[in-house]
Amino acid sequence: MMNKRSPEYVKRENELCKKIQEVSEKYDQFTKEGKDTTAILRQLETILDEMQLFKKSYGIFHQPVNVDAFD
C-alpha cells in the first residue's frame, strides 16, 4: 500500500478536488440561473465515485453516503 502523502497521491487528490470544485461552481451558477442541474449532479456523482475508488486504492475507506436520504 502506498503512502497517502506520496507525490502521486497528493497530485491525484488535488486533481479530483479541483474537479469537484469546478463542478460545484458550475452547479451554483446553473442554480442561480434557474437552469436544469441534472447533468451537473451526475458529473459530480461520477467524480465522487472516482474519489472513493481512488481513496480505496490507498486503503482509505469511508462509509458511502446514501444520497437517496436527501430526497
Order of alpha helices (4+ residues) and beta strands (2+ residues): alpha-alpha
